[in-house]
């Protein structure tokens, strides 16, 4: 995969300026839903070029935090910065154009469209791909179309979905839909790839394929933040792990450090070594 590009954003950096080695900075994020505090002042950073795991028991606030970062849900308080540029308060499409892509626990694909068409649809939101551009009949429009098609072909091969290119997404297995969802995210050429339980419901063979592809994407320059309940997978894949509990960050460190942390063993692993 080609290295990720810089985000195309004209927004001025916010007052919080991250270090050169930090891509994502989250400070004091809070979100209430009625009387429930889903995210309670969470703060952490994600190093540029890393694969970082985000773990915690059900209800810890992981998916809500993903929603806050990607603009699906607006935070009550706190801030999110990507390479020093403020994302908080921006619309999801603007955040995507800034270089953030996200997958969901349940793959969000168009069931009646083919795998090929799903990838092209994902690329339609790529920076520079506008409705006006789609209506143009000039050289630039044809060039963009060829670029999207070439990227879709590359990703089908990369994900091992060439034979499924013409199949409707609803005909694919759960694991193949997860791969297709990953492909749709990669069509935007993100700097930050956020994966919400990529291995959930996937058989072991496709899980290995999925993890290999995530590693390959990261080696190509994409920073990865991944939520996953498979602890063994997290410990093998990630160089750093952040643990959420009751909406805030409980602990963070290397996989080995997190495994030894008594607070994590109590809150997440039920006290079992």
SVG drawing of the C-alpha trace seen along z (x, -y; Angstrom):
<svg xmlns="http://www.w3.org/2000/svg" viewBox="-32 -29 40 50">
<polyline fill="none" stroke="black" stroke-width="0.4" points="0.0,0.0 1.2,-3.5 2.2,-5.7 -0.6,-7.8 -0.8,-11.4 -1.0,-14.5 -4.5,-15.6 -5.9,-18.2 -7.1,-20.7 -7.0,-24.5 -8.1,-24.7 -5.6,-26.5 -4.0,-24.5 -5.9,-24.7 -4.3,-26.1 -3.1,-22.6 -0.1,-21.7 1.0,-18.1 4.5,-16.9 6.0,-15.7 5.6,-12.1 1.9,-12.4 -0.7,-12.0 -3.9,-11.9 -4.4,-13.8 -7.5,-13.5 -8.0,-15.7 -10.7,-15.6 -13.5,-14.2 -16.9,-14.0 -20.2,-12.8 -23.5,-12.4 -26.5,-10.5 -29.2,-11.6 -28.0,-10.6 -25.3,-8.3 -21.7,-9.5 -20.5,-7.4 -17.1,-9.1 -15.8,-10.8 -12.9,-13.0 -10.8,-10.6 -7.4,-11.8 -4.6,-10.0 -2.4,-10.3 -1.7,-8.0 1.9,-8.0 2.3,-8.6 3.0,-5.3 1.9,-3.1 -0.7,-0.3 -2.4,-1.2 -5.0,1.0 -8.0,-0.4 -9.5,2.1 -12.0,2.3 -15.1,4.1 -18.5,3.6 -19.8,0.2 -16.4,-1.3 -17.0,-4.0 -14.8,-2.8 -17.2,-3.0 -18.7,-6.2 -15.1,-7.6 -14.7,-6.5 -18.0,-8.4 -16.6,-11.5 -13.4,-11.4 -15.0,-10.9 -17.8,-13.5 -20.7,-11.0 -21.5,-12.3 -20.6,-15.8 -18.6,-15.9 -20.0,-17.8 -16.5,-18.9 -12.9,-18.2 -11.0,-18.3 -9.6,-16.1 -6.6,-17.1 -5.1,-15.4 -1.4,-16.4 -2.2,-19.6 -5.4,-20.5 -8.6,-20.6 -11.2,-18.1 -13.7,-18.8 -16.9,-20.3 -16.2,-19.5 -18.6,-17.4 -17.9,-13.7 -17.1,-14.3 -14.7,-17.1 -12.9,-14.8 -12.7,-12.1 -11.2,-14.6 -8.6,-15.5 -7.4,-11.9 -9.5,-9.8 -11.2,-6.6 -13.2,-4.3 -14.8,-0.9 -17.7,0.4 -18.4,3.5 -21.0,4.5 -19.6,3.9 -21.4,0.9 -21.5,1.9 -24.2,1.6 -25.7,5.1 -27.0,5.0 -23.9,3.5 -21.0,5.6 -17.7,5.6 -16.2,3.5 -19.0,1.0 -18.7,0.8 -15.1,-0.2 -15.8,-2.8 -18.6,-4.2 -16.1,-4.5 -13.7,-6.4 -16.4,-8.8 -15.8,-10.7 -12.1,-11.0 -10.8,-14.6 -11.4,-16.1 -14.2,-13.8 -17.3,-16.1 -20.7,-15.9 -19.7,-18.7 -16.6,-16.7 -18.6,-13.6 -20.8,-15.6 -17.8,-16.9 -16.8,-15.3 -13.4,-16.8 -9.9,-15.2 -9.7,-15.8 -12.9,-13.9 -11.8,-11.0 -8.4,-10.9 -10.1,-10.8 -12.3,-8.0 -9.3,-6.0 -7.5,-6.7 -10.5,-5.4 -10.8,-2.3 -7.0,-1.5 -7.2,-2.0 -10.2,0.3 -8.4,3.0 -5.3,2.7 -7.4,3.1 -9.3,6.1 -6.0,7.8 -4.5,6.6 -7.5,8.0 -7.8,11.2 -11.3,10.3 -10.6,10.4 -13.0,13.4 -15.7,11.7 -15.4,8.4 -18.7,9.0 -20.6,10.5 -23.2,8.6 -22.0,7.7 -24.9,9.6 -23.5,12.8 -20.1,12.5 -19.2,14.2 -18.9,12.1 -15.2,12.1 -15.2,11.0 -17.6,8.2 -15.1,7.1 -12.3,7.1 -14.6,5.1 -15.3,2.6 -11.6,2.2 -11.2,1.7 -13.8,-1.0 -12.0,-2.8 -8.6,-2.5 -10.1,-3.9 -9.9,-7.3 -6.1,-6.9 -6.3,-7.8 -3.6,-8.9 -5.5,-7.4 -7.4,-4.2 -9.8,-3.4 -11.0,0.2 -13.9,1.1 -13.7,4.9 -12.4,6.0 -12.1,9.6 -15.6,10.0 -17.5,12.8 -14.7,13.7 -13.3,17.2 -9.6,17.8 -8.4,18.1 -9.9,14.7 -8.9,13.2 -5.2,14.0 -5.6,12.5 -7.3,9.4 -4.5,8.9 -1.8,9.4 -3.5,6.7 -3.7,4.3 0.0,4.9 0.7,4.2 -1.3,1.1 0.5,-0.2 3.9,0.7 2.8,-1.5 2.6,-4.6 -1.0,-4.5 -1.5,-4.9 -4.0,-2.4 -6.2,-2.7 -8.0,0.6 -10.8,1.7 -10.9,5.4 -12.0,7.9 -9.6,10.6 -6.9,10.0 -4.4,12.3 -4.8,10.6 -4.4,7.1 -1.3,8.2 0.3,9.6 -0.7,6.8 -0.3,3.6 2.9,1.9 0.8,-0.1 -2.5,0.5 -4.9,-2.0 -7.5,-0.6 -10.8,-2.4 -13.1,-1.8 -16.3,-3.6 -15.7,-6.2 -12.1,-7.2 -8.6,-5.9 -7.7,-3.5 -4.2,-2.5 -1.9,-2.6 1.5,-1.1 3.0,1.7 1.1,5.0 3.3,6.5 2.8,3.6 -1.0,3.6 -1.1,7.4 0.7,6.9 -1.4,3.9 -3.5,4.9 -6.2,2.3 -6.6,3.8 -6.7,7.4 -9.4,6.3 -11.6,4.2 -11.2,5.9 -9.9,9.4 -11.9,10.0 -8.8,10.4 -7.5,13.4 -3.8,13.4"/>
</svg>
